[in-house]
Amino acid sequence: MNEKIIRQYYSAYEKKDWHMLELILADNFTFTSPAGDNRIDLKVYKERCWPNAANTKKFDLEKVIVAGDDALVTYNGWTNDGRLFRNTELFKLKDGKIISNECFFGTGVSFPNNQAKK
């Protein structure tokens, strides 16, 4: 069940479907990343991070490891213009919802709206 929820998270970005994402994020969801996001709440996440969906073409999930209510995902993400971003994300889930996501940037542009070159 938790792996399905994790895969839905990435699918929502590919489909640009906020409602689909909102259904699997807990009301007390937090997001952390090296881009200055320190346990931001759902409202700030929607304002700051969700706009990246517009420039996200697809995710190739390389590793999805689920252990109880923890999930670790490493992926290659692709922007609409073919740029690569590679990250690892640590998810915490509870009662069928994602309660937190801690993103670790890897090689590439780091996140879809970054202006780095191909």
Secondary structure per residue as TSV (DSSP state, phi and psi in degrees):
chain	resnum	aa	ss	phi	psi
A	1	M	-	360.0	-46.7
A	2	N	H	-65.3	-35.8
A	3	E	H	-64.0	-38.8
A	4	K	H	-61.7	-41.9
A	5	I	H	-62.8	-43.2
A	6	I	H	-61.8	-44.1
A	7	R	H	-65.2	-34.1
A	8	Q	H	-64.7	-34.7
A	9	Y	H	-55.6	-51.1
A	10	Y	H	-70.6	-35.3
A	11	S	H	-62.3	-38.0
A	12	A	H	-60.6	-39.4
A	13	Y	H	-66.2	-43.4
A	14	E	H	-62.9	-37.1
A	15	K	H	-88.3	-5.6
A	16	K	T	56.3	44.4
A	17	D	-	-115.6	91.2
A	18	W	H	-61.6	-39.7
A	19	H	H	-59.2	-42.5
A	20	M	H	-59.6	-41.8
A	21	L	H	-69.2	-44.2
A	22	E	H	-58.7	-32.7
A	23	L	T	-65.7	-24.1
A	24	I	T	-108.5	-0.9
A	25	L	E	-98.1	131.2
A	26	A	E	-67.9	154.6
A	27	D	E	-58.4	-31.5
A	28	N	E	-98.5	22.5
A	29	F	E	-55.4	141.8
A	30	T	E	-131.9	153.0
A	31	F	E	-132.5	137.4
A	32	T	E	-131.2	137.5
A	33	S	E	-153.8	166.6
A	34	P	T	-69.1	-5.5
A	35	A	T	-85.0	21.1
A	36	G	T	91.0	12.2
A	37	D	E	-94.3	106.9
A	38	N	E	-114.9	90.6
A	39	R	E	56.0	46.8
A	40	I	E	-69.3	150.1
A	41	D	E	-83.8	177.7
A	42	L	H	-60.4	-40.9
A	43	K	H	-62.0	-48.0
A	44	V	H	-68.6	-37.9
A	45	Y	H	-58.2	-44.9
A	46	K	H	-62.9	-41.3
A	47	E	H	-70.8	-42.1
A	48	R	H	-92.0	-39.2
A	49	C	T	-103.2	-38.7
A	50	W	G	-57.3	-35.5
A	51	P	G	-55.5	-22.0
A	52	N	G	-60.7	-24.5
A	53	A	G	-58.8	-34.4
A	54	A	G	-61.5	-26.7
A	55	N	G	-108.1	8.6
A	56	T	E	-99.6	122.0
A	57	K	E	-88.2	-52.2
A	58	K	E	-161.0	164.5
A	59	F	E	-121.9	132.9
A	60	D	E	-105.9	103.6
A	61	L	E	-76.6	114.4
A	62	E	E	-83.9	-45.6
A	63	K	E	-135.8	132.1
A	64	V	E	-129.5	108.7
A	65	I	E	-115.5	119.3
A	66	V	E	-116.7	127.2
A	67	A	E	-132.0	98.6
A	68	G	T	63.7	-121.2
A	69	D	T	-97.8	16.5
A	70	D	E	-114.1	143.1
A	71	A	E	-140.7	139.5
A	72	L	E	-123.1	126.8
A	73	V	E	-128.8	129.9
A	74	T	E	-115.1	133.7
A	75	Y	E	-145.6	160.5
A	76	N	E	-105.2	124.8
A	77	G	E	-108.0	150.8
A	78	W	E	-127.2	132.7
A	79	T	E	-83.0	167.2
A	80	N	T	-59.4	-28.5
A	81	D	T	-98.6	18.6
A	82	G	S	85.5	9.2
A	83	R	-	-80.3	145.9
A	84	L	E	-95.6	139.4
A	85	F	E	-135.1	134.6
A	86	R	E	-123.7	120.9
A	87	N	E	-135.7	164.5
A	88	T	E	-123.5	136.8
A	89	E	E	-128.3	136.0
A	90	L	E	-106.6	118.3
A	91	F	E	-106.9	145.7
A	92	K	E	-118.1	133.7
A	93	L	E	-123.6	155.7
A	94	K	E	-155.1	130.1
A	95	D	T	53.5	40.9
A	96	G	T	78.1	15.0
A	97	K	E	-131.1	151.4
A	98	I	E	-83.6	122.4
A	99	I	E	-99.4	-22.2
A	100	S	E	-157.2	154.2
A	101	N	E	-138.4	123.1
A	102	E	E	-114.1	113.8
A	103	C	E	-99.9	134.6
A	104	F	E	-117.7	116.9
A	105	F	E	-73.4	140.8
A	106	G	E	-113.7	-148.8
A	107	T	E	-72.1	163.7
A	108	G	E	98.8	-154.2
A	109	V	S	-84.0	-4.6
A	110	S	S	78.7	-46.7
A	111	F	S	-154.3	152.4
A	112	P	T	-57.8	-28.6
A	113	N	T	-92.3	2.9
A	114	N	-	-63.7	145.4
A	115	Q	-	-93.2	12.7
A	116	A	-	-61.0	153.7
A	117	K	-	-78.0	163.3
A	118	K	-	-62.1	360.0
